[in-house]
């Protein structure tokens, strides 16, 4: 039975199944898809796109195309525009939260507080005033109300370790893969071939160093310690619409998803 309204428990189960599906082998994916459809969710009812992940499911909720019982939709109506000009017309959500970053200062990476870096928390990455992204992305950023390009969290690790992933790519980091794609770097060809997880592409040592140096030169950071409840991360993303966040972002970029997809295809070979 196809549905557009789900209970909270059904929605949680859908997220778990979809997360498993993305990482599963092809023969296992079919079994997982059947479990998803048994709950009543058919992605093909909403999109012709091949393949989907949890962010696509959450986006259907934000667009009001599917509902969760007992919860009000985040966005009741979006302006209908062409794909070409969507990013310049939509506005970030007005989120009423106690924002720890509303009056914060930004620092060079080397100037961040040593004591806070040892804690868990939330971090902002912002493009410096005189710095520029490639034109394709800079033109979009110029239309935003801020120069924030990413918001992330260090929940089960210290801010120091998390930012090490994001800036130095010490281990797989979503932001590093995104900024590498945005800066027109390509990953090592074929290094993910036959790997179970074909998303965590990486760049050559030379390109990794170049991306790191670009980040240290052109970005600045703000960090805030947080313990326990990290739900504020999604609310901050909805408020600021950072250029390189995909999940929970009302203004997520199709350009970014396309460039990341190209990188994955190169890495798979």
C-alpha positions in Angstrom: 0.0 0.0 0.0 1.5 3.3 -1.1 1.4 6.1 1.5 2.3 9.7 1.9 1.8 9.9 5.6 3.9 7.9 8.1 4.1 7.4 11.8 7.3 8.6 13.6 8.4 5.0 14.1 7.8 4.2 10.4 9.8 7.3 9.4 12.7 6.3 11.7 12.6 2.8 10.2 12.6 4.2 6.6 15.8 6.3 7.4 17.5 3.2 8.8 16.6 1.1 5.8 17.6 3.8 3.3 20.9 4.2 5.0 21.5 0.5 4.8 20.4 0.4 1.1 23.0 3.0 0.1 25.9 1.0 1.5 24.6 -2.5 0.6 25.7 -4.8 -2.2 23.4 -4.9 -5.3 21.7 -8.2 -4.4 21.1 -7.0 -0.8 19.7 -3.7 -2.0 16.7 -5.4 -3.6 15.7 -7.0 -0.3 16.0 -3.7 1.5 13.9 -1.9 -1.2 11.2 -4.5 -0.7 11.2 -3.7 3.1 11.0 0.0 2.3 8.0 -0.5 0.0 6.3 -2.7 2.6 6.2 0.3 4.8 4.4 2.1 2.0 7.2 4.4 0.6 7.9 4.5 -3.1 10.4 7.1 -4.1 9.3 6.8 -7.7 6.0 8.4 -6.7 7.8 11.7 -6.1 10.8 11.7 -8.4 12.2 10.1 -11.6 15.7 10.3 -10.3 17.5 6.9 -10.1 18.7 6.2 -6.6 18.0 8.1 -3.4 19.4 8.6 0.1 18.2 9.8 3.5 18.6 13.4 2.5 16.1 12.9 -0.4 13.6 11.4 2.1 14.0 14.4 4.5 13.7 16.8 1.6 10.3 15.3 0.7 9.2 16.1 4.3 10.5 19.7 3.9 8.6 20.1 0.7 5.4 18.8 2.2 5.2 15.8 -0.2 5.2 13.3 2.7 4.1 13.9 6.2 4.9 12.5 9.6 2.0 12.1 12.0 2.1 14.6 14.8 4.6 16.9 13.2 4.0 20.1 11.3 5.8 20.4 8.0 8.9 22.6 8.0 8.0 24.3 4.7 4.3 24.5 3.8 4.9 25.9 0.4 7.8 26.6 -2.0 7.7 29.0 -4.9 7.7 27.1 -8.2 10.5 28.2 -10.4 12.8 26.7 -13.0 15.7 24.7 -11.8 18.0 27.4 -13.2 16.9 30.2 -10.9 15.6 28.3 -7.8 18.7 29.2 -5.7 18.2 32.9 -6.2 14.5 32.9 -5.4 14.1 30.7 -2.4 14.8 32.1 1.1 16.4 30.5 4.2 13.9 29.5 6.9 13.1 31.8 9.7 14.2 29.6 12.6 13.5 30.8 16.1 16.4 29.4 18.2 18.9 30.5 20.7 21.7 30.9 18.3 25.2 30.6 19.9 26.7 32.0 16.7 24.6 35.1 16.2 27.3 37.4 17.7 30.3 35.2 17.4 33.8 36.0 16.1 35.5 34.0 13.4 39.2 33.1 13.6 42.0 31.6 11.5 42.2 27.8 12.1 45.5 28.3 14.0 43.8 30.8 16.3 41.0 28.6 17.5 40.7 28.1 21.3 42.7 25.2 22.4 40.4 24.5 25.4 37.3 24.4 23.2 38.9 22.3 20.5 39.2 19.5 23.1 35.4 19.4 23.6 32.5 18.3 21.5 30.5 21.0 19.7 29.3 22.8 16.6 31.5 24.5 14.0 31.0 27.2 11.3 33.3 27.5 8.3 33.1 30.9 6.5 34.8 32.2 3.4 37.0 35.2 4.1 35.9 38.6 2.8 38.5 38.9 0.0 38.5 35.2 -1.0 36.6 33.7 -3.9 35.2 30.3 -4.9 35.1 29.3 -8.6 32.7 31.5 -10.4 29.9 28.9 -10.7 29.7 28.8 -6.9 30.7 32.3 -6.1 27.8 33.8 -8.1 25.4 31.7 -5.9 27.2 32.7 -2.6 27.0 36.4 -3.6 23.2 36.1 -3.5 23.2 34.7 0.0 22.9 36.8 3.2 26.2 35.5 4.6 29.5 33.9 3.5 29.1 30.7 5.6 29.9 27.7 3.5 29.5 24.9 6.0 28.1 24.0 9.4 29.0 20.7 11.1 29.2 18.9 14.4 31.7 17.0 16.5 29.4 14.8 18.5 31.3 11.6 19.3 34.7 13.1 18.9 36.5 16.3 19.8 36.2 19.4 17.6 40.0 19.1 17.1 39.6 15.6 15.6 36.6 16.5 13.5 38.2 19.6 12.0 41.3 17.6 11.3 39.0 15.5 9.0 37.5 18.5 7.4 40.7 20.6 6.9 43.5 18.0 6.6 41.4 15.0 5.4 42.9 12.8 8.1 40.0 10.5 7.6 36.8 10.6 5.4 35.1 14.0 5.8 32.0 15.2 3.9 33.1 18.9 3.8 36.6 18.1 2.4 35.1 16.0 -0.4 32.7 18.7 -1.2 35.2 21.6 -1.2 37.6 19.5 -3.3 34.8 19.0 -5.9 33.9 22.7 -5.8 37.6 23.7 -6.4 37.6 21.4 -9.5 39.9 18.7 -8.1 39.3 15.1 -9.2 39.8 12.1 -6.9 42.2 9.2 -7.5 40.9 7.3 -10.5 39.4 3.9 -9.7 40.5 3.7 -6.0 37.0 2.8 -4.9 36.4 0.1 -7.5 35.0 -3.0 -5.9 34.8 -1.2 -2.5 31.7 -1.6 -0.4 31.4 2.1 0.4 31.8 4.0 -2.9 31.1 7.5 -1.5 34.3 8.3 0.5 36.4 9.3 -2.4 39.8 10.9 -1.7 42.3 12.9 -3.6 46.0 12.4 -4.3 48.5 13.5 -1.6 49.5 16.5 -3.7 45.9 17.6 -4.3 44.9 17.0 -0.7 47.7 19.3 0.4 46.6 21.9 -2.2 43.0 21.8 -0.9 44.2 22.0 2.7 46.4 25.0 1.9 43.5 26.7 0.1 41.2 26.2 3.2 43.8 27.5 5.6 44.3 30.6 3.4 40.7 31.4 2.4 38.5 30.3 5.3 37.9 31.2 8.9 36.2 29.3 11.7 34.0 29.6 14.7 33.4 26.8 17.3 31.0 26.4 20.1 31.1 23.6 22.8 27.9 21.6 23.0 27.1 18.4 24.9 24.1 16.1 24.7 21.5 17.6 22.4 23.0 18.4 18.9 19.6 19.0 17.2 20.6 22.7 16.9 22.9 21.8 14.0 19.9 21.2 11.7 18.2 24.4 12.9 21.4 26.4 12.2 21.6 24.9 8.7 18.0 25.8 8.0 18.7 29.4 9.3 22.0 30.1 7.4 21.7 27.8 4.4 25.4 27.2 4.1 26.6 26.8 0.5 28.1 23.3 0.9 25.6 21.7 3.3 23.2 19.2 1.7 21.3 17.6 4.5 18.6 19.8 6.1 19.4 22.7 3.8 16.4 24.4 2.1 18.8 25.8 -0.5 20.9 22.7 -1.1 22.7 23.0 -4.4 22.0 20.6 -7.3 25.4 21.9 -8.7 27.2 20.4 -5.6 25.4 17.1 -5.9 26.3 16.9 -9.6 30.0 17.6 -8.9 30.2 15.1 -6.1 28.5 12.5 -8.3 31.2 13.1 -11.0 33.9 12.6 -8.4 32.4 9.3 -7.2 32.2 8.1 -10.7 35.9 8.8 -11.3 36.8 7.1 -8.0 34.8 4.0 -8.9 36.4 3.9 -12.3 
